[in-house]
Amino acid sequence: MARIEFDQIAHSYYPNPETASDYALKEINTLWEDGGAYALLGPSGCGKTTLLNVISGLLRPSRGRVLYDGTDVTGLPPEKRNIAQVFQFPVLYDTMTVFDNLAFPLKNRGFNKTDTTRRVREVAEILDLTPDLNKKAAGLSADAKQKISLGRGLVRSDVAAVLFDEPLTVIDPHLKWHLRRKLKEIHEQLKLTMIYVTHDQVEALTFADQVILMYEGEIVQIGTPEELFENPRHKFVGYFIGSPGMNFLPCTLEGQTARIGGATITLDPETAALGSEASGTLELGIRPMHLEVHGAAVDGAVPATMNAVEDQGSFKILTATLDGHTLRARLPEGHPVPENTAWLVFPPQRTKLFADERLVR
Ligand SMILES: Nc1ncnc2c1ncn2[C@@H]1O[C@H](COP(=O)(O)OP(=O)(O)OP(=O)(O)O)[C@@H](O)[C@H]1O
């Protein structure tokens, strides 16, 4: 296992990049601790695969250095970096048995027969592949084949890291849920450094201790799932994490309060103080689950026009309009639904302020 570091990494697929938008990765300085479980999360095209390929050595970055345990490996190809990779689609030998497929990475590295058998059996057991060990891979389902690919990625305990690039895409939804949990368990048992690329926040939040959220070639935040949810440092994080995402409302400040059209919302004093010093466009941010909804006026509530209510089983999502801006609130089961006007309270501790898309507080 290794501690992996990016020192001023940038990558452009163009030979002569000129503007920031020519870069698939803008400048990235970051660190993956030995034995950590990381998810690399972000929308399509934000640079996740590019970043993974720079870690593995499949891609040489235009600028910067990749360090494994402090040693510069930027010029080394994947086979010299001792990395295991699991891709979106199964990579295995159809004519070999499941056992031989799993044993292949170990045989390649010269492991003896006893150690190989022990390790293959251990990984097969974790992935529920034991009954299939003597079967040829060719006859197995797509799910089983991808499990073998996962097993091949996990079978060596001497790798610097295991990289997963959307490995559950081809897996049936129910098994997907099961495998996500399995991977988490495997990480706890084997303590491998794992970096898992996905655009699915549920997958990222289930698997990882630390989530790395990417947007337009940059890392916008690294944190635990809770940190990303409670304290999104960038508007994009608020919007991307949570379902539905954070509400954002353009506002102006007047002392301790924020004004949204005719509505006045009291802020936490420290938030207001920092906001008064911030420059740029100000916006309030609040999670749907943190908005308090009332059917009649209460102290501190602002009126919003009701638009729709969507029943999602154990909760409802209410959509309302405040000064022309759409807001969503999450109502717990059994909570009364307002008729025409929803009176909304913004709890000061839960109400965030953003300036030019960056969190003020
Ligand atoms: N081989 C390539 N040549 C030119 N441009 C590329 C190449 N590979 C990726 N890109 C561009 O680099 C940017 C980042 O792509 P990348 O595949 O790393 O994103 P991603 O986050 O992994 O996306 P997805 O989730 O769709 O796989 C995109 O704008 C993409 O079009």
Ligand as a Chemical Component Dictionary entry (heavy atoms), coordinates in Angstrom:
data_LIG
# 
_chem_comp.id                   LIG 
_chem_comp.type                 NON-POLYMER 
_chem_comp.pdbx_formal_charge   0 
_chem_comp.three_letter_code    LIG 
# 
loop_
_chem_comp_atom.comp_id 
_chem_comp_atom.atom_id 
_chem_comp_atom.alt_atom_id 
_chem_comp_atom.type_symbol 
_chem_comp_atom.charge 
_chem_comp_atom.model_Cartn_x 
_chem_comp_atom.model_Cartn_y 
_chem_comp_atom.model_Cartn_z 
_chem_comp_atom.pdbx_ordinal 
LIG N1  N1  N 0 -8.646  10.835 -25.094 1  
LIG C1  C1  C 0 -9.195  12.052 -25.003 2  
LIG N2  N2  N 0 -8.958  13.014 -25.928 3  
LIG C2  C2  C 0 -9.505  14.237 -25.838 4  
LIG N3  N3  N 0 -10.312 14.641 -24.847 5  
LIG C3  C3  C 0 -10.599 13.729 -23.884 6  
LIG C4  C4  C 0 -10.071 12.391 -23.920 7  
LIG N4  N4  N 0 -10.523 11.728 -22.831 8  
LIG C5  C5  C 0 -11.305 12.602 -22.151 9  
LIG N5  N5  N 0 -11.349 13.802 -22.782 10 
LIG C6  C6  C 0 -12.070 15.012 -22.323 11 
LIG O1  O1  O 0 -11.570 15.345 -21.024 12 
LIG C7  C7  C 0 -12.619 15.757 -20.149 13 
LIG C8  C8  C 0 -12.648 14.844 -18.924 14 
LIG O2  O2  O 0 -13.010 13.536 -19.335 15 
LIG P1  P1  P 0 -13.044 12.270 -18.357 16 
LIG O3  O3  O 0 -13.336 11.057 -19.162 17 
LIG O4  O4  O 0 -11.820 12.273 -17.514 18 
LIG O5  O5  O 0 -14.313 12.641 -17.451 19 
LIG P2  P2  P 0 -15.180 11.710 -16.490 20 
LIG O6  O6  O 0 -15.498 12.567 -15.318 21 
LIG O7  O7  O 0 -14.480 10.435 -16.237 22 
LIG O8  O8  O 0 -16.481 11.469 -17.357 23 
LIG P3  P3  P 0 -17.438 10.173 -17.447 24 
LIG O9  O9  O 0 -18.131 10.063 -16.116 25 
LIG O10 O10 O 0 -18.366 10.528 -18.558 26 
LIG O11 O11 O 0 -16.536 9.000  -17.754 27 
LIG C9  C9  C 0 -13.900 15.707 -20.987 28 
LIG O12 O12 O 0 -14.140 16.990 -21.485 29 
LIG C10 C10 C 0 -13.563 14.741 -22.115 30 
LIG O13 O13 O 0 -14.280 15.046 -23.257 31 
# 
loop_
_chem_comp_bond.comp_id 
_chem_comp_bond.atom_id_1 
_chem_comp_bond.atom_id_2 
_chem_comp_bond.value_order 
_chem_comp_bond.pdbx_ordinal 
LIG N1  C1  SING 1  
LIG C1  N2  SING 2  
LIG C1  C4  DOUB 3  
LIG N2  C2  DOUB 4  
LIG C2  N3  SING 5  
LIG N3  C3  DOUB 6  
LIG C3  C4  SING 7  
LIG C3  N5  SING 8  
LIG C4  N4  SING 9  
LIG N4  C5  DOUB 10 
LIG C5  N5  SING 11 
LIG N5  C6  SING 12 
LIG C6  O1  SING 13 
LIG C6  C10 SING 14 
LIG O1  C7  SING 15 
LIG C7  C8  SING 16 
LIG C7  C9  SING 17 
LIG C8  O2  SING 18 
LIG O2  P1  SING 19 
LIG P1  O3  DOUB 20 
LIG P1  O4  SING 21 
LIG P1  O5  SING 22 
LIG O5  P2  SING 23 
LIG P2  O6  DOUB 24 
LIG P2  O7  SING 25 
LIG P2  O8  SING 26 
LIG O8  P3  SING 27 
LIG P3  O9  DOUB 28 
LIG P3  O10 SING 29 
LIG P3  O11 SING 30 
LIG C9  O12 SING 31 
LIG C9  C10 SING 32 
LIG C10 O13 SING 33 
# 
